[in-house]
Structures are given as structure tokens and as C-alpha cells.
Amino acid sequence: MTDREEARPALRGGEAVQRMRQSLERVDRERQGLVKVAASLEDFVRTQDARFAELEQELNDTALLYVASYQLQARDEPREVLRHLRELLEQLIGVESFALYLGGPEAKVIASRGLLAAQLAPQRTDQGPLAPAYVKKAPILVEGEPLPTGTLSTPLAVVPLLLAERVVGAISIVKLFPHKQAWASVDVQLLNLLATHAASALLAAHLVRQAQQSDLLGTLATLGEGLE
């Protein structure tokens, strides 16, 4: 056997090794590609899960706001409106103590929770803790997590009660329940709902009660005349 013939098997063995190495490199590239695809799919799934959770929360918040608004406007007795307002503050927002004021320039407390009678003196609306909300005509909230300790002089939030563009009262939120460390996004929406609907609900219930005590049909006829 010549030297040339002896070199052929070695050459063929080297080619086989080279081909195997190339095959392994190709498999490794394909594996890396699959890993990247899998990572992209995982990112996509996580993004979609987060988006679905966000949409679900938005739907829940919208349903909550609808129910709160409906329940607030569905009452035809001022006491019932106040009862529902208390429930909304306590159960949906987590308010432990608050005072509801009506009037101006000196507002008086008409409802409260978790506060002593001695604390519920009338408040000026052109100065003091109620003034900023009366001027801004929008809820004023203290931010922070955890929220600081509130008092009637330094409340955690003041929600003006609006009739059209006129502020006729305010809700001073003094304290939240211990488990409530900060405002949630839906809390802000609920407080805005109270700002725009609570006063009209109270007024409507008061007018309905007055009409029932006198002549409801006559009152409705007068309303009809005013719409002509």
C-alpha cells in the first residue's frame, strides 16, 4: 500500500469530524434560535397576562363606579343618601373617620363617623383646611405611602360637593382603616364621583321628600311647565 493510499482513510476521517463539527454548530445555532423564540414567547405571554389583568381591573373599577353612582342617585330620602354615602366611603374607599359639611362661608357638619361631637365645630370655607377644595372645585388629596396621620385640621382628603359650578359643601376625610396605606386609582375616581354627584343626590332626595309631603303631581306639573 502506498503512502497516498494510507492517507485516504485519515483524510476521510478528518472530513467526517469536520462535518460532524459543522452539524453540531448548526444544531447549536438552531437551539439558540429556539431559546430566543421561547424567551420572546414568554415575554409576549407575560405582557398579555399583565394587559388582561389591567383590563379586568378597569372593568371592575368601571362596574364599581356605575353601581356607586346608581345607588347614590336611586335614593329618595336624604337619610338614605347619607347612609349610602357612608357605606361608599367605608366599604369601597376604606375611610374610618370623616365629616361632611354643608354651606358656606361657614359650613356645618351634617354627618360624620369616628369623630367626637366636640370636634365637629363649623369650619370656614374661605380659609382653613376646606378652603383649597372650595377654590379648586376638585378633591384635594394628601399623597404618600404610607399616608400620614390625618386630623380635621390636616385631613387626608377634602372632597368638594358641587352643584353645577357651585361648591355647597365638602367631605373631610380624616382617617383610613389600618389596612389602607395609600390611595388606589379607583379611590380617586370614587372621590371625583362624590364631588360631582353627592350634592345633587342629596338635593334631589330633599326635593322629592318635600314634594311627597305636599303635592307630588302638582310639583311635577310645575316642572313640566318649566320645560315648555
C-alpha positions as protocol buffer text, in pm:
chain_id: "A"
residue {
  index: 1
  type: MET
  ca { x: 0 y: 0 z: 0 }
}
residue {
  index: 2
  type: THR
  ca { x: 139 y: 337 z: -98 }
}
residue {
  index: 3
  type: ASP
  ca { x: 163 y: 643 z: 127 }
}
residue {
  index: 4
  type: ARG
  ca { x: -112 y: 808 z: -74 }
}
residue {
  index: 5
  type: GLU
  ca { x: -345 y: 515 z: -19 }
}
residue {
  index: 6
  type: GLU
  ca { x: -271 y: 517 z: 356 }
}
residue {
  index: 7
  type: ALA
  ca { x: -356 y: 890 z: 379 }
}
residue {
  index: 8
  type: ARG
  ca { x: -704 y: 846 z: 230 }
}
residue {
  index: 9
  type: PRO
  ca { x: -873 y: 691 z: 540 }
}
residue {
  index: 10
  type: ALA
  ca { x: -718 y: 959 z: 761 }
}
residue {
  index: 11
  type: LEU
  ca { x: -842 y: 1228 z: 523 }
}
residue {
  index: 12
  type: ARG
  ca { x: -1188 y: 1078 z: 514 }
}
residue {
  index: 13
  type: GLY
  ca { x: -1188 y: 1060 z: 896 }
}
residue {
  index: 14
  type: GLY
  ca { x: -1094 y: 1430 z: 915 }
}
residue {
  index: 15
  type: GLU
  ca { x: -1374 y: 1520 z: 675 }
}
residue {
  index: 16
  type: ALA
  ca { x: -1621 y: 1325 z: 889 }
}
residue {
  index: 17
  type: VAL
  ca { x: -1506 y: 1506 z: 1202 }
}
residue {
  index: 18
  type: GLN
  ca { x: -1535 y: 1840 z: 1023 }
}
residue {
  index: 19
  type: ARG
  ca { x: -1885 y: 1760 z: 901 }
}
residue {
  index: 20
  type: MET
  ca { x: -1987 y: 1648 z: 1248 }
}
residue {
  index: 21
  type: ARG
  ca { x: -1847 y: 1969 z: 1394 }
}
residue {
  index: 22
  type: GLN
  ca { x: -2043 y: 2172 z: 1138 }
}
residue {
  index: 23
  type: SER
  ca { x: -2359 y: 1974 z: 1217 }
}
residue {
  index: 24
  type: LEU
  ca { x: -2311 y: 2038 z: 1589 }
}
residue {
  index: 25
  type: GLU
  ca { x: -2258 y: 2409 z: 1526 }
}
residue {
  index: 26
  type: ARG
  ca { x: -2574 y: 2420 z: 1315 }
}
residue {
  index: 27
  type: VAL
  ca { x: -2770 y: 2238 z: 1585 }
}
residue {
  index: 28
  type: ASP
  ca { x: -2634 y: 2479 z: 1847 }
}
residue {
  index: 29
  type: ARG
  ca { x: -2737 y: 2780 z: 1634 }
}
residue {
  index: 30
  type: GLU
  ca { x: -3083 y: 2632 z: 1592 }
}
residue {
  index: 31
  type: ARG
  ca { x: -3101 y: 2568 z: 1967 }
}
residue {
  index: 32
  type: GLN
  ca { x: -3003 y: 2928 z: 2041 }
}
residue {
  index: 33
  type: GLY
  ca { x: -3266 y: 3046 z: 1793 }
}
residue {
  index: 34
  type: LEU
  ca { x: -3530 y: 2833 z: 1964 }
}
residue {
  index: 35
  type: VAL
  ca { x: -3424 y: 2969 z: 2303 }
}
residue {
  index: 36
  type: LYS
  ca { x: -3467 y: 3324 z: 2174 }
}
residue {
  index: 37
  type: VAL
  ca { x: -3808 y: 3239 z: 2029 }
}
residue {
  index: 38
  type: ALA
  ca { x: -3913 y: 3078 z: 2359 }
}
residue {
  index: 39
  type: ALA
  ca { x: -3795 y: 3384 z: 2553 }
}
residue {
  index: 40
  type: SER
  ca { x: -3988 y: 3613 z: 2316 }
}
residue {
  index: 41
  type: LEU
  ca { x: -4299 y: 3399 z: 2360 }
}
residue {
  index: 42
  type: GLU
  ca { x: -4262 y: 3413 z: 2738 }
}
residue {
  index: 43
  type: ASP
  ca { x: -4228 y: 3792 z: 2724 }
}
residue {
  index: 44
  type: PHE
  ca { x: -4535 y: 3809 z: 2499 }
}
residue {
  index: 45
  type: VAL
  ca { x: -4737 y: 3588 z: 2734 }
}
residue {
  index: 46
  type: ARG
  ca { x: -4631 y: 3795 z: 3037 }
}
residue {
  index: 47
  type: THR
  ca { x: -4722 y: 4116 z: 2856 }
}
residue {
  index: 48
  type: GLN
  ca { x: -5060 y: 3978 z: 2755 }
}
residue {
  index: 49
  type: ASP
  ca { x: -5128 y: 3849 z: 3106 }
}
residue {
  index: 50
  type: ALA
  ca { x: -5045 y: 4189 z: 3250 }
}
residue {
  index: 51
  type: ARG
  ca { x: -5266 y: 4359 z: 2993 }
}
residue {
  index: 52
  type: PHE
  ca { x: -5555 y: 4121 z: 3061 }
}
residue {
  index: 53
  type: ALA
  ca { x: -5518 y: 4183 z: 3436 }
}
residue {
  index: 54
  type: GLU
  ca { x: -5516 y: 4558 z: 3370 }
}
residue {
  index: 55
  type: LEU
  ca { x: -5828 y: 4536 z: 3154 }
}
residue {
  index: 56
  type: GLU
  ca { x: -6002 y: 4319 z: 3413 }
}
residue {
  index: 57
  type: GLN
  ca { x: -5921 y: 4575 z: 3682 }
}
residue {
  index: 58
  type: GLU
  ca { x: -6050 y: 4858 z: 3462 }
}
residue {
  index: 59
  type: LEU
  ca { x: -6376 y: 4668 z: 3403 }
}
residue {
  index: 60
  type: ASN
  ca { x: -6413 y: 4602 z: 3776 }
}
residue {
  index: 61
  type: ASP
  ca { x: -6347 y: 4969 z: 3854 }
}
residue {
  index: 62
  type: THR
  ca { x: -6599 y: 5082 z: 3591 }
}
residue {
  index: 63
  type: ALA
  ca { x: -6862 y: 4845 z: 3730 }
}
residue {
  index: 64
  type: LEU
  ca { x: -6787 y: 4969 z: 4081 }
}
residue {
  index: 65
  type: LEU
  ca { x: -6827 y: 5332 z: 3977 }
}
residue {
  index: 66
  type: TYR
  ca { x: -7155 y: 5255 z: 3797 }
}
residue {
  index: 67
  type: VAL
  ca { x: -7301 y: 5076 z: 4098 }
}
residue {
  index: 68
  type: ALA
  ca { x: -7187 y: 5352 z: 4336 }
}
residue {
  index: 69
  type: SER
  ca { x: -7338 y: 5623 z: 4114 }
}
residue {
  index: 70
  type: TYR
  ca { x: -7663 y: 5433 z: 4066 }
}
residue {
  index: 71
  type: GLN
  ca { x: -7703 y: 5359 z: 4436 }
}
residue {
  index: 72
  type: LEU
  ca { x: -7632 y: 5721 z: 4524 }
}
residue {
  index: 73
  type: GLN
  ca { x: -7890 y: 5861 z: 4282 }
}
residue {
  index: 74
  type: ALA
  ca { x: -8153 y: 5593 z: 4347 }
}
residue {
  index: 75
  type: ARG
  ca { x: -8237 y: 5715 z: 4700 }
}
residue {
  index: 76
  type: ASP
  ca { x: -8541 y: 5938 z: 4755 }
}
residue {
  index: 77
  type: GLU
  ca { x: -8470 y: 6015 z: 5122 }
}
residue {
  index: 78
  type: PRO
  ca { x: -8181 y: 6237 z: 5234 }
}
residue {
  index: 79
  type: ARG
  ca { x: -8105 y: 5998 z: 5522 }
}
residue {
  index: 80
  type: GLU
  ca { x: -8079 y: 5711 z: 5275 }
}
residue {
  index: 81
  type: VAL
  ca { x: -7842 y: 5914 z: 5057 }
}
residue {
  index: 82
  type: LEU
  ca { x: -7624 y: 5984 z: 5361 }
}
residue {
  index: 83
  type: ARG
  ca { x: -7634 y: 5617 z: 5464 }
}
residue {
  index: 84
  type: HIS
  ca { x: -7521 y: 5507 z: 5121 }
}
residue {
  index: 85
  type: LEU
  ca { x: -7254 y: 5778 z: 5116 }
}
residue {
  index: 86
  type: ARG
  ca { x: -7119 y: 5645 z: 5448 }
}
residue {
  index: 87
  type: GLU
  ca { x: -7117 y: 5289 z: 5310 }
}
residue {
  index: 88
  type: LEU
  ca { x: -6938 y: 5404 z: 4995 }
}
residue {
  index: 89
  type: LEU
  ca { x: -6670 y: 5583 z: 5196 }
}
residue {
  index: 90
  type: GLU
  ca { x: -6622 y: 5298 z: 5442 }
}
residue {
  index: 91
  type: GLN
  ca { x: -6659 y: 4986 z: 5228 }
}
residue {
  index: 92
  type: LEU
  ca { x: -6530 y: 5097 z: 4890 }
}
residue {
  index: 93
  type: ILE
  ca { x: -6262 y: 5351 z: 4986 }
}
residue {
  index: 94
  type: GLY
  ca { x: -6173 y: 5237 z: 5337 }
}
residue {
  index: 95
  type: VAL
  ca { x: -6250 y: 5558 z: 5527 }
}
residue {
  index: 96
  type: GLU
  ca { x: -6259 y: 5514 z: 5905 }
}
residue {
  index: 97
  type: SER
  ca { x: -6344 y: 5870 z: 6005 }
}
residue {
  index: 98
  type: PHE
  ca { x: -6480 y: 6169 z: 5816 }
}
residue {
  index: 99
  type: ALA
  ca { x: -6702 y: 6475 z: 5847 }
}
residue {
  index: 100
  type: LEU
  ca { x: -6948 y: 6601 z: 5587 }
}
residue {
  index: 101
  type: TYR
  ca { x: -7001 y: 6977 z: 5580 }
}
residue {
  index: 102
  type: LEU
  ca { x: -7271 y: 7178 z: 5406 }
}
residue {
  index: 103
  type: GLY
  ca { x: -7286 y: 7552 z: 5350 }
}
residue {
  index: 104
  type: GLY
  ca { x: -7055 y: 7849 z: 5326 }
}
residue {
  index: 105
  type: PRO
  ca { x: -6884 y: 8077 z: 5411 }
}
residue {
  index: 106
  type: GLU
  ca { x: -6924 y: 7881 z: 5735 }
}
residue {
  index: 107
  type: ALA
  ca { x: -7002 y: 7514 z: 5675 }
}
residue {
  index: 108
  type: LYS
  ca { x: -7169 y: 7295 z: 5935 }
}
residue {
  index: 109
  type: VAL
  ca { x: -7135 y: 6921 z: 5988 }
}
residue {
  index: 110
  type: ILE
  ca { x: -7444 y: 6721 z: 5889 }
}
residue {
  index: 111
  type: ALA
  ca { x: -7291 y: 6372 z: 5907 }
}
residue {
  index: 112
  type: SER
  ca { x: -6976 y: 6213 z: 6045 }
}
residue {
  index: 113
  type: ARG
  ca { x: -6811 y: 5891 z: 6151 }
}
residue {
  index: 114
  type: GLY
  ca { x: -6536 y: 5815 z: 6400 }
}
residue {
  index: 115
  type: LEU
  ca { x: -6517 y: 6170 z: 6539 }
}
residue {
  index: 116
  type: LEU
  ca { x: -6624 y: 6321 z: 6871 }
}
residue {
  index: 117
  type: ALA
  ca { x: -6908 y: 6574 z: 6879 }
}
residue {
  index: 118
  type: ALA
  ca { x: -6672 y: 6828 z: 7035 }
}
residue {
  index: 119
  type: GLN
  ca { x: -6453 y: 6809 z: 6725 }
}
residue {
  index: 120
  type: LEU
  ca { x: -6734 y: 6888 z: 6484 }
}
residue {
  index: 121
  type: ALA
  ca { x: -6739 y: 7267 z: 6503 }
}
residue {
  index: 122
  type: PRO
  ca { x: -6835 y: 7469 z: 6191 }
}
residue {
  index: 123
  type: GLN
  ca { x: -6550 y: 7540 z: 5951 }
}
residue {
  index: 124
  type: ARG
  ca { x: -6478 y: 7848 z: 5743 }
}
residue {
  index: 125
  type: THR
  ca { x: -6471 y: 7775 z: 5371 }
}
residue {
  index: 126
  type: ASP
  ca { x: -6260 y: 8076 z: 5272 }
}
residue {
  index: 127
  type: GLN
  ca { x: -5972 y: 7973 z: 5497 }
}
residue {
  index: 128
  type: GLY
  ca { x: -5851 y: 7665 z: 5678 }
}
residue {
  index: 129
  type: PRO
  ca { x: -5849 y: 7303 z: 5556 }
}
residue {
  index: 130
  type: LEU
  ca { x: -6168 y: 7327 z: 5346 }
}
residue {
  index: 131
  type: ALA
  ca { x: -6063 y: 7636 z: 5151 }
}
residue {
  index: 132
  type: PRO
  ca { x: -5836 y: 7475 z: 4885 }
}
residue {
  index: 133
  type: ALA
  ca { x: -6109 y: 7232 z: 4775 }
}
residue {
  index: 134
  type: TYR
  ca { x: -6366 y: 7513 z: 4764 }
}
residue {
  index: 135
  type: VAL
  ca { x: -6132 y: 7719 z: 4546 }
}
residue {
  index: 136
  type: LYS
  ca { x: -6011 y: 7437 z: 4320 }
}
residue {
  index: 137
  type: LYS
  ca { x: -6358 y: 7272 z: 4297 }
}
residue {
  index: 138
  type: ALA
  ca { x: -6187 y: 6936 z: 4290 }
}
residue {
  index: 139
  type: PRO
  ca { x: -6074 y: 6681 z: 4553 }
}
residue {
  index: 140
  type: ILE
  ca { x: -5753 y: 6766 z: 4738 }
}
residue {
  index: 141
  type: LEU
  ca { x: -5560 y: 6454 z: 4846 }
}
residue {
  index: 142
  type: VAL
  ca { x: -5251 y: 6408 z: 5058 }
}
residue {
  index: 143
  type: GLU
  ca { x: -5010 y: 6173 z: 4883 }
}
residue {
  index: 144
  type: GLY
  ca { x: -4767 y: 5924 z: 5032 }
}
residue {
  index: 145
  type: GLU
  ca { x: -4724 y: 5557 z: 5115 }
}
residue {
  index: 146
  type: PRO
  ca { x: -4792 y: 5506 z: 5390 }
}
residue {
  index: 147
  type: LEU
  ca { x: -5019 y: 5806 z: 5428 }
}
residue {
  index: 148
  type: PRO
  ca { x: -4953 y: 6033 z: 5727 }
}
residue {
  index: 149
  type: THR
  ca { x: -5185 y: 6063 z: 6025 }
}
residue {
  index: 150
  type: GLY
  ca { x: -5474 y: 6296 z: 5949 }
}
residue {
  index: 151
  type: THR
  ca { x: -5677 y: 6534 z: 6165 }
}
residue {
  index: 152
  type: LEU
  ca { x: -5966 y: 6772 z: 6097 }
}
residue {
  index: 153
  type: SER
  ca { x: -5706 y: 7049 z: 6074 }
}
residue {
  index: 154
  type: THR
  ca { x: -5487 y: 6845 z: 5839 }
}
residue {
  index: 155
  type: PRO
  ca { x: -5721 y: 6595 z: 5666 }
}
residue {
  index: 156
  type: LEU
  ca { x: -5603 y: 6325 z: 5429 }
}
residue {
  index: 157
  type: ALA
  ca { x: -5851 y: 6448 z: 5168 }
}
residue {
  index: 158
  type: VAL
  ca { x: -6114 y: 6715 z: 5118 }
}
residue {
  index: 159
  type: VAL
  ca { x: -6382 y: 6648 z: 4858 }
}
residue {
  index: 160
  type: PRO
  ca { x: -6592 y: 6948 z: 4749 }
}
residue {
  index: 161
  type: LEU
  ca { x: -6962 y: 6885 z: 4688 }
}
residue {
  index: 162
  type: LEU
  ca { x: -7060 y: 7050 z: 4362 }
}
residue {
  index: 163
  type: LEU
  ca { x: -7390 y: 7167 z: 4221 }
}
residue {
  index: 164
  type: ALA
  ca { x: -7302 y: 7266 z: 3867 }
}
residue {
  index: 165
  type: GLU
  ca { x: -7005 y: 7501 z: 3927 }
}
residue {
  index: 166
  type: ARG
  ca { x: -7102 y: 7594 z: 4281 }
}
residue {
  index: 167
  type: VAL
  ca { x: -6944 y: 7431 z: 4587 }
}
residue {
  index: 168
  type: VAL
  ca { x: -7213 y: 7374 z: 4852 }
}
residue {
  index: 169
  type: GLY
  ca { x: -7020 y: 7159 z: 5096 }
}
residue {
  index: 170
  type: ALA
  ca { x: -6728 y: 6923 z: 5145 }
}
residue {
  index: 171
  type: ILE
  ca { x: -6629 y: 6587 z: 5284 }
}
residue {
  index: 172
  type: SER
  ca { x: -6324 y: 6598 z: 5509 }
}
residue {
  index: 173
  type: ILE
  ca { x: -6156 y: 6254 z: 5525 }
}
residue {
  index: 174
  type: VAL
  ca { x: -5954 y: 6231 z: 5844 }
}
residue {
  index: 175
  type: LYS
  ca { x: -5850 y: 5867 z: 5877 }
}
residue {
  index: 176
  type: LEU
  ca { x: -5840 y: 5546 z: 5673 }
}
residue {
  index: 177
  type: PHE
  ca { x: -5862 y: 5192 z: 5810 }
}
residue {
  index: 178
  type: PRO
  ca { x: -5524 y: 5046 z: 5918 }
}
residue {
  index: 179
  type: HIS
  ca { x: -5502 y: 4812 z: 5618 }
}
residue {
  index: 180
  type: LYS
  ca { x: -5530 y: 5110 z: 5384 }
}
residue {
  index: 181
  type: GLN
  ca { x: -5181 y: 5252 z: 5340 }
}
residue {
  index: 182
  type: ALA
  ca { x: -5230 y: 5460 z: 5024 }
}
residue {
  index: 183
  type: TRP
  ca { x: -5488 y: 5578 z: 4773 }
}
residue {
  index: 184
  type: ALA
  ca { x: -5577 y: 5339 z: 4493 }
}
residue {
  index: 185
  type: SER
  ca { x: -5654 y: 5471 z: 4144 }
}
residue {
  index: 186
  type: VAL
  ca { x: -6021 y: 5377 z: 4183 }
}
residue {
  index: 187
  type: ASP
  ca { x: -6033 y: 5575 z: 4511 }
}
residue {
  index: 188
  type: VAL
  ca { x: -5957 y: 5893 z: 4320 }
}
residue {
  index: 189
  type: GLN
  ca { x: -6235 y: 5811 z: 4072 }
}
residue {
  index: 190
  type: LEU
  ca { x: -6479 y: 5742 z: 4354 }
}
residue {
  index: 191
  type: LEU
  ca { x: -6391 y: 6070 z: 4526 }
}
residue {
  index: 192
  type: ASN
  ca { x: -6445 y: 6256 z: 4198 }
}
residue {
  index: 193
  type: LEU
  ca { x: -6780 y: 6080 z: 4166 }
}
residue {
  index: 194
  type: LEU
  ca { x: -6878 y: 6201 z: 4513 }
}
residue {
  index: 195
  type: ALA
  ca { x: -6767 y: 6552 z: 4426 }
}
residue {
  index: 196
  type: THR
  ca { x: -6997 y: 6568 z: 4124 }
}
residue {
  index: 197
  type: HIS
  ca { x: -7294 y: 6355 z: 4240 }
}
residue {
  index: 198
  type: ALA
  ca { x: -7331 y: 6359 z: 4619 }
}
residue {
  index: 199
  type: ALA
  ca { x: -7474 y: 6710 z: 4648 }
}
residue {
  index: 200
  type: SER
  ca { x: -7720 y: 6662 z: 4360 }
}
residue {
  index: 201
  type: ALA
  ca { x: -7832 y: 6329 z: 4512 }
}
residue {
  index: 202
  type: LEU
  ca { x: -7895 y: 6497 z: 4849 }
}
residue {
  index: 203
  type: LEU
  ca { x: -8080 y: 6787 z: 4689 }
}
residue {
  index: 204
  type: ALA
  ca { x: -8292 y: 6560 z: 4469 }
}
residue {
  index: 205
  type: ALA
  ca { x: -8387 y: 6341 z: 4765 }
}
residue {
  index: 206
  type: HIS
  ca { x: -8473 y: 6651 z: 4970 }
}
residue {
  index: 207
  type: LEU
  ca { x: -8695 y: 6791 z: 4691 }
}
residue {
  index: 208
  type: VAL
  ca { x: -8868 y: 6454 z: 4643 }
}
residue {
  index: 209
  type: ARG
  ca { x: -8945 y: 6436 z: 5015 }
}
residue {
  index: 210
  type: GLN
  ca { x: -9081 y: 6790 z: 5012 }
}
residue {
  index: 211
  type: ALA
  ca { x: -9296 y: 6714 z: 4708 }
}
residue {
  index: 212
  type: GLN
  ca { x: -9428 y: 6396 z: 4869 }
}
residue {
  index: 213
  type: GLN
  ca { x: -9524 y: 6589 z: 5179 }
}
residue {
  index: 214
  type: SER
  ca { x: -9719 y: 6841 z: 4972 }
}
residue {
  index: 215
  type: ASP
  ca { x: -9838 y: 6761 z: 4622 }
}
residue {
  index: 216
  type: LEU
  ca { x: -9610 y: 6542 z: 4412 }
}
residue {
  index: 217
  type: LEU
  ca { x: -9829 y: 6561 z: 4099 }
}
residue {
  index: 218
  type: GLY
  ca { x: -9854 y: 6938 z: 4134 }
}
residue {
  index: 219
  type: THR
  ca { x: -9478 y: 6966 z: 4165 }
}
residue {
  index: 220
  type: LEU
  ca { x: -9430 y: 6752 z: 3854 }
}
residue {
  index: 221
  type: ALA
  ca { x: -9682 y: 6966 z: 3666 }
}
residue {
  index: 222
  type: THR
  ca { x: -9481 y: 7275 z: 3761 }
}
residue {
  index: 223
  type: LEU
  ca { x: -9169 y: 7102 z: 3639 }
}
residue {
  index: 224
  type: GLY
  ca { x: -9341 y: 7024 z: 3309 }
}
residue {
  index: 225
  type: GLU
  ca { x: -9437 y: 7391 z: 3268 }
}
residue {
  index: 226
  type: GLY
  ca { x: -9077 y: 7490 z: 3322 }
}
residue {
  index: 227
  type: LEU
  ca { x: -8966 y: 7261 z: 3039 }
}
residue {
  index: 228
  type: GLU
  ca { x: -9206 y: 7405 z: 2780 }
}
